[in-house]
Amino acid sequence: MTTFNILVAVCACYVLFLFAVAFAADRMAMQGHKPWLRSPLIYTLSLSIYCTAWTFYGAVGSAARTGFEYLTIYLGPTLVMVSWWWLLRKLIRIGRTQRITSIADLISSRYGKSNLLAAGVTLLAVIGTTPYIALQLQSVTLSFSVFVPEASTAPDAQNGTLALYLSIGLAVFTVLFGTRNLDAKERHDGVVMAIAVEAVVKLVALMSVGIFVVWGISGGASEALARIDASEFGGWQIDRSRWTGLIFLSAAAFLCLPRTFQVLVVENSNEGHLRTASWAFPLYLGLMSLFVVPIAVAGLDLLPEDANPDLFVLTIPLHFGQDSLAMLSFLGGFSSATSMVIVAAIALSTMVSNHIVMPIWLRLSTRGASVSGDVRHAVLMARRVSIVAVVMLGYLYYRASSGGEALAAIGLVSFCGLAQVLPAMLGGIFWRGATRAGAFAGLTAGFATWLYTLYLPSFGAGSILPVSVIEFGPFGVDWLKPDALFGISGLDRLMHALLWSMTFNVAGFVAVSLLTFPSPLERLQAAQFVNIFDHSASTRSWTGGVGQAEDLMVMAQRILGAEEARALFSRHARLQGAKGDLPYPSPDFLEVLERELSSSVGAATAHAMVGQITGGMAVSVEDLMAVADETAQMLEYSARLKEKSEELSRTALELRNANQKLTRLSIQKDAFLSQISHELRTPMTSIRAFSEILRDTDGLQSADQSRYASIIHDEAQRLTRLLDDLLDLSVVENGQVNLNLREGMLGDVLDRAVASAAIGEDGARFRIDRVPEDETILLHTDLDRLAQVFINLISNARKYCDAPDPGLTIRVSRENSAVIIDFQDNGSGISPEAADMIFEKFARVSDQKAGGAGLGLAICRQVMARLGGSVDLVPGGEGATFRVVLPGPRAMAAQ
Amino acid sequence: MTGPADRPGPPPVFHEKRTYRRRRLIDAARIAPVAVLFLWLLPLIWPQTEGTGLRSATALVYIFTVWALVILCNLVLSRRLGSGPERDEDAPP
């Protein structure tokens, strides 16, 4: 006889076996044996997550109670699989190209990445799935009680403890294998492998019991059929509305349940697997349901009246002393329960952490998502906590409902709740006009109706909804009764809820979608989703040849640098055991490469680049936006760089000009030094020579004597003038000059200057034009210094004007309050190169016309600066024009 | 490479036979769910009177026969549709 402890030991061994399978699969995946792990067979078997303990045990129970109705639960998914070409293929393609992680993510992504919608769907999924997890726990404890009769009479506490241990074990398994890595594609090789093994166990278990019943007890197929005809449901009896409604409901649930969506879309690694699943999964479902009726009939015939039909799968083998068959059957049920809880927990935790925990965390944490390692850690933590929370929620629900009959009906109630996602989902992938507001309205209406008409009443009258509301409607409004909306009574409660919730859902969805206008992101996503086959490339996953590897190499070299890229590629080629230096572009390698690249060019760009070369992934709107963002940053950066470089080149130009000027100055200075030494030397030489003659020559005639003395005198004067100039410049430059401010007429100053400049020159040949009327301007300034400037300018003109008939025009004008005096000669002017030099010290326009030391203009400029005005060369014009500007306050009109 | 044979002309009115077959297969794949649903909704109109009505065993055999048909049908469709290139719907033959 099987004891409680043996059962626990068997369960423990089985769970350990699952751990081993999952661990081995994960190890194999890491070593790159993906093709075997990701075969179409494994994919098909993992789809069997749809068949839970509720279908394993409950199908027979349901058949025993209501006849053929149980079939609808399998017919719906089969119909969905028949629609693989136009429905599932599209769904999976969308899931792969948009990197969908859950059904909430699908809805949110389609409707403009709305987190509100995602959170809503997540909430719906948690509310709908928690009772379902409780149901699994209940079925396991119930099956324990079959083997160990005393367990059924044991206090609830023992069953509760059992359920608690089971929950903890499942939570540990799920955390270990479900959150091992934070893969963007959300694939879990270990878990999927374990689920596939469990699928085989439950199929073998149920078929063994079926074969035993048909050939072991009834004695053959035809006898079994005859026994069915002879049984109490020999005549064909179905509730027509439930037959139709349940086919629809189970089809919707197959698409919308978080766990089936997880294995169907998220865990799908190759679109081609769907082709196999399209016929293999209906086969699996057919085999699962084939023996249900024979088992139910045999149970009703052979077992005592009070036997629980839900447990016929266990009690029939036990009744005939087939302990090992019963144990196998028990393991089948156990498998169904555990696999459902594991995958549901993974799917729900992904949704909860992605759409509820992370948004809150990101909003609360001030640093934002810039620290990537930190976020990864937080996401993993959120997943783990969510898994434990989801499983424990199921356990609490089980304890709260105390495992009563209420649980048995909860399966279909859950289905109905989750089916509310269907309109938004199908509308989203087939109708471009579906909007976020529409989806939100439909979901809300359907969810509310479901809550009111089915979920809350399912707890029993008076538990949540008061009895009065259920019997007479809220506030006595008769037509709002939860089980007879609009006064239409007599319908089955489930069908009633399904009808109205779907009606309100679809109506709200369509009406609001028609009335509202979608955001740009929504419209882009709508086009991406609805026309997925136009936008996405072929989905042979990341397959590709060495040709692609070469392209990748070229790209990587460009970004990472040749040495580093070659090292990376050959390292992975060695890891893969490939010949040569180019690794096969496997998903693993592409992921690594993408990460490497993203550190240089940003994640979105890296993803788009790798995607473009491998061609396996279309660029999503989010990617594009991120790329645009990065590009904008780069543009801004390059604009700044350009600005800087322009500034630098400007500075360089200035420096070059300054350098040229310095070089010229240096040459001038050298020239000046040689000139000044020459200038000093020449008079000195003649002074020495003539003074020696005077000293040494006796009997000089007095005329000669006085001639020599006057030469010496002249030369000494020349020397003095030169030294005066130098002294003057240094005085003016150092600002030590004392201004002798007086009042006087401009005309007088000019007269004096012209007269002084004419001394010693042949005044007849140099013509000076003036307009005396303009010169009647009263000045208050240092008149001597001003005259010095004028003298300099006039004598310069006289010296350098190269016209055959040299002349100078002096024009006086007023601008605002300033007085402007222009000195324009009629020569050939000053060349542009010389123009910026003439005011420098020692500057002379040409060495040939060695008139002075080249200090005149420099002194003029310094003097004018001291007087508060300026002297400049006016560019352009005929001849050289110097402009003297005297500032306003000191220049007062005479009249 | 500008021989007369390579010059792009107007698209042909009729598709190649292979493309034509493939398109009809896709039609079949699209219609299949409707057909199967119809077959499985037929039990709704079966007589349900006690005694004289249809026997359960017959109904069971019918439903599972349809099921087998579905499996077979999908097996053939998936093999045929899978062998061709994924996107030759839009590409010229």
Interface residues (C-beta under 8 A of the other chain):
Chain A: G67 F68 L71 L75 T78 L79 M81 V82 S83 W84 W85 W86 L225 A226 I228 D229 S231 F233 G234 G235 W236 Q237 I238 R240 W243 T244 I247 G272 R275 T276 S278 W279 P282 L283 G286 L290 V293 F533 D534 S538 T539
Chain B: I26 A29 R30 A32 P33 V36 L37 W40 L41 P43 L44 W46 P47 Q48 T49 E50 G51 G53 L54 R55 S56 A57 T58 A59 L60 V61 I63 F64 W67 A68 V70 I71 L72 C73 N74 L75 L77 S78 R79 L81 G82 E86 R87 E89 D90
